[in-house]
Amino acid sequence: MQKLQKILVTGASGQLGQSLQKLAGKRTSVIFAGKKELDITDTKAVASFFNQHQPQIVINTAAYTQVDAAESNAELAFLMNAETVKKLAETCKIFGCKLMHISTDYVFDGSLKIAYKETDIPNPITIYGKSKLAGERYIEQSALEEFAIVRTSWLYSNFGHNFYKTMLHLAKSKNEISVVDDQQGCPTYALDLAKALLQIAAKLTKENSGVYHYCNTGITTWHGFAKAIFEAKQLLVNIHPIVTSSFPTAAKRPAFSVLDTQKVQKTFHLAIPSWEEGLSKCILEG
């Protein structure tokens, strides 16, 4: 029987970190570190933590994810999403540790009309996207031999702040809302991604290291997703489709955020559920 590798999950208090905790249960081979346990911006603290716990794989879910706020907080976004990732990759190199890092569809500009492959050239249009791409580049330039950069999209769950929870919150006080209907993407259930990450971690080697895309399958819009949420929860809310220009935000959103997942499916033999299946599970497990 294969010996379990010791995994360190950073950013453990976020929705993906909490999803990994739920899946891992009482597995002692997985160490969860939120900001209280480990400030990953503190290089000395990170080295000390690695020295104490000797992880063999790091799953870095820590990030600055406030897309709109990043436009006026570029320094903080780049500190968390780029500089800290650079230091983490360097520390993994020193300790002979594999690194799995979560990235985003926001590295693309959304101008394509077919699903983005890992080989498509990134062109981020937001500070958030630029900071995440910088983090990816640092990992690729770190000389780290075993790594996986996993880009995902439209992440939601019963944990943290996300679109799914926002819609349920709005439904408590409103019977009529407007939701953008001209941005296409794929809602990704955080527990489905968490399960995939643990499967990838078990099979990650020097030969299959690289960039991967993971999201639930299928395509919808934010309006379509909201409609599906309310129908599944049997909530009577009138949803009006609107165009992006009717709902201005500090950061421009990609119009098309669909990721091609064929590479991750083939390499790690993953069966990826549809976004509708993910939503059903989220509601059942909520």
C-alpha positions in Angstrom: 0.0 0.0 0.0 1.3 3.4 -1.0 2.4 5.6 1.9 0.4 8.8 2.3 2.3 11.9 1.5 2.2 14.7 4.0 0.3 17.6 2.5 0.3 21.2 3.7 -2.8 23.3 2.8 -2.2 27.0 3.0 -5.1 29.4 3.1 -7.1 26.9 5.1 -9.8 29.3 6.2 -10.9 30.2 2.7 -13.7 28.3 0.9 -11.4 25.9 -1.0 -9.3 25.4 2.1 -12.5 24.6 4.1 -13.6 22.3 1.3 -10.3 20.4 1.5 -10.8 20.1 5.3 -14.2 18.6 4.9 -12.9 16.0 2.4 -9.8 15.2 4.4 -11.7 14.6 7.6 -9.4 13.2 10.2 -6.5 12.4 7.9 -3.4 13.2 9.9 -1.3 13.3 6.7 -2.9 16.7 5.8 -1.9 19.8 7.7 -4.2 22.8 7.4 -2.8 26.3 8.0 -4.9 29.4 8.0 -3.4 32.9 8.5 -3.4 32.3 12.3 -1.3 29.2 12.0 1.0 30.5 9.2 1.4 34.0 7.6 2.7 33.0 4.2 3.9 36.5 3.6 6.5 36.0 6.4 9.4 34.1 4.7 11.1 33.2 8.0 7.8 31.8 9.4 7.3 29.7 6.3 10.8 28.2 6.5 10.3 27.5 10.2 6.9 25.9 9.5 8.4 23.7 6.7 11.3 22.7 9.0 8.9 21.7 11.7 6.3 19.8 9.7 8.4 18.6 6.6 5.5 18.6 4.1 6.0 16.7 0.8 3.3 18.6 -1.1 1.9 22.1 -0.6 -1.5 23.0 -1.9 -1.6 26.8 -1.9 -5.1 28.1 -1.8 -4.2 31.4 -0.1 -4.8 34.4 -2.3 -6.1 38.0 -2.5 -9.4 37.3 -4.3 -11.2 40.7 -4.0 -11.3 41.4 -7.8 -12.8 44.9 -7.6 -10.8 46.0 -4.5 -7.6 44.8 -6.2 -8.0 47.7 -8.8 -7.1 50.2 -6.0 -5.0 47.8 -3.9 -2.5 46.6 -6.5 0.4 46.4 -4.1 -1.5 44.1 -1.8 -2.8 41.9 -4.6 0.7 41.5 -6.0 2.2 40.8 -2.6 -0.3 37.9 -1.9 -0.7 36.6 -5.4 2.8 37.0 -6.8 5.6 37.8 -4.4 4.4 35.4 -1.7 4.0 32.7 -4.3 7.6 33.3 -5.5 8.9 32.8 -2.0 6.7 29.8 -1.4 8.0 28.2 -4.6 11.6 28.9 -3.5 10.9 27.4 -0.1 9.4 24.2 -1.8 12.6 24.0 -3.9 14.8 24.2 -0.8 12.8 21.5 1.1 12.3 19.2 -2.0 8.6 19.7 -1.8 6.0 19.6 -4.6 3.8 22.7 -5.1 0.2 22.8 -6.2 -1.0 26.4 -6.8 -4.6 27.6 -7.5 -4.9 30.1 -10.3 -7.8 31.6 -12.2 -9.6 32.1 -15.5 -8.9 35.8 -15.0 -5.5 35.3 -16.6 -7.4 35.4 -19.9 -9.2 38.5 -21.4 -12.4 36.6 -22.3 -12.2 37.4 -26.0 -12.2 33.8 -27.2 -15.4 32.0 -28.2 -14.1 28.5 -27.6 -12.9 27.0 -24.3 -9.5 28.2 -23.2 -6.7 25.6 -23.3 -3.6 25.7 -21.2 -1.6 26.6 -24.3 -3.6 29.8 -25.0 -1.7 33.0 -24.4 -2.9 34.8 -21.2 -3.9 38.4 -21.4 -5.3 39.6 -18.1 -7.5 42.7 -18.1 -7.6 43.2 -14.3 -5.1 43.8 -11.5 -6.3 40.6 -9.9 -5.7 38.6 -13.2 -2.3 40.3 -13.7 -1.2 39.4 -10.1 -2.3 35.8 -10.4 -0.4 35.5 -13.8 2.7 36.9 -12.1 2.4 34.2 -9.5 2.2 31.5 -12.2 5.3 32.9 -13.9 7.3 32.9 -10.7 6.5 29.2 -10.2 7.5 28.4 -13.7 10.8 30.4 -13.3 11.6 28.9 -9.9 13.3 25.7 -11.2 10.9 23.7 -9.1 10.7 20.3 -10.8 7.4 19.1 -9.5 4.4 21.5 -9.5 0.9 22.0 -10.8 -0.7 25.3 -11.5 -4.5 24.7 -11.5 -6.6 27.4 -13.0 -10.3 27.3 -12.1 -13.4 29.5 -12.5 -16.5 30.8 -10.8 -15.8 28.9 -7.6 -18.6 28.5 -5.0 -19.6 26.4 -2.0 -21.4 26.6 1.3 -18.2 28.2 2.7 -16.9 31.8 2.5 -18.2 34.5 0.2 -19.3 33.5 -3.3 -22.1 34.0 -5.8 -24.1 31.0 -4.6 -24.3 32.3 -1.1 -25.0 35.9 -2.3 -28.0 34.7 -4.3 -29.4 32.9 -1.3 -28.9 35.9 0.9 -30.6 38.2 -1.6 -33.6 35.8 -1.9 -34.3 36.3 1.8 -35.1 40.0 1.3 -35.9 40.4 -2.4 -38.4 38.8 -4.7 -36.9 40.5 -7.7 -33.3 40.9 -8.8 -31.2 41.6 -11.9 -28.3 39.4 -12.9 -25.8 39.7 -15.7 -26.5 37.5 -18.7 -23.7 38.3 -21.1 -20.8 36.7 -19.3 -20.3 33.0 -20.0 -18.4 30.6 -17.8 -18.7 27.4 -15.7 -19.6 27.5 -12.0 -17.2 25.2 -10.1 -18.2 23.5 -6.9 -15.3 23.9 -4.5 -15.6 20.4 -3.2 -15.4 18.9 -6.7 -12.2 20.9 -7.2 -10.9 19.9 -3.7 -11.4 16.2 -4.6 -9.6 16.7 -7.9 -6.7 18.4 -6.1 -6.2 15.5 -3.8 -6.3 13.1 -6.7 -3.7 15.2 -8.6 -1.5 15.4 -5.5 -1.3 11.6 -5.3 -0.1 11.3 -9.0 1.9 14.5 -9.5 5.4 13.8 -10.9 8.2 15.7 -12.6 6.9 14.3 -16.0 3.3 15.6 -15.6 4.1 18.9 -13.9 2.7 22.0 -15.5 -0.4 24.1 -16.0 -3.9 22.6 -15.8 -7.5 23.8 -16.1 -10.2 22.5 -13.8 -13.8 23.5 -13.7 -17.1 21.7 -13.7 -18.3 20.9 -17.3 -20.9 22.8 -19.3 -21.5 26.5 -19.9 -23.9 29.0 -18.4 -24.2 32.7 -17.6 -24.5 34.3 -14.1 -28.2 34.7 -14.9 -28.5 31.1 -15.8 -26.6 30.0 -12.7 -28.9 32.2 -10.5 -32.0 30.8 -12.1 -30.8 27.2 -11.5 -30.0 28.0 -7.8 -33.5 29.5 -7.2 -35.2 26.6 -9.0 -33.3 24.0 -7.1 -34.0 25.7 -3.8 -37.6 26.2 -4.8 -37.4 30.0 -4.2 -39.8 32.3 -5.9 -37.5 35.1 -7.2 -38.0 37.0 -10.4 -34.6 37.2 -12.2 -34.1 39.9 -14.9 -31.3 39.4 -17.3 -29.1 42.5 -17.8 -26.0 43.3 -19.8 -22.6 43.9 -18.1 -22.7 47.6 -18.9 -25.8 47.9 -16.7 -23.9 46.7 -13.7 -20.6 48.6 -13.7 -17.8 47.3 -11.5 -14.3 48.6 -10.8 -12.7 45.6 -12.5 -13.8 44.5 -16.0 -15.0 40.9 -16.1 -14.0 38.5 -19.0 -17.0 38.0 -21.2 -16.1 34.3 -21.8 -14.4 32.3 -19.0 -14.9 28.7 -20.1 -11.8 26.5 -19.5 -11.0 23.4 -21.5 -10.4 20.5 -19.0 -9.3 17.7 -21.4 -5.6 17.8 -20.3 -6.3 17.4 -16.6 -8.9 14.7 -17.3 -6.5 12.6 -19.5 -3.4 13.1 -17.4 -4.9 12.3 -14.0 -7.8 10.2 -15.1 -10.4 12.5 -13.6 -14.2 12.3 -14.2 -15.4 15.8 -13.9 -19.1 16.4 -13.0 -21.3 18.9 -14.8 -21.9 22.3 -13.1 -25.6 21.2 -12.6 -24.4 18.1 -10.7 -22.1 20.3 -8.6 -24.9 22.6 -7.7 -27.1 19.6 -6.7 -24.4 18.3 -4.4 -23.8 21.8 -2.9 -27.5 22.1 -2.0 -27.6 18.6 -0.5 -24.5 19.1 1.5 -25.4 22.6 2.6 
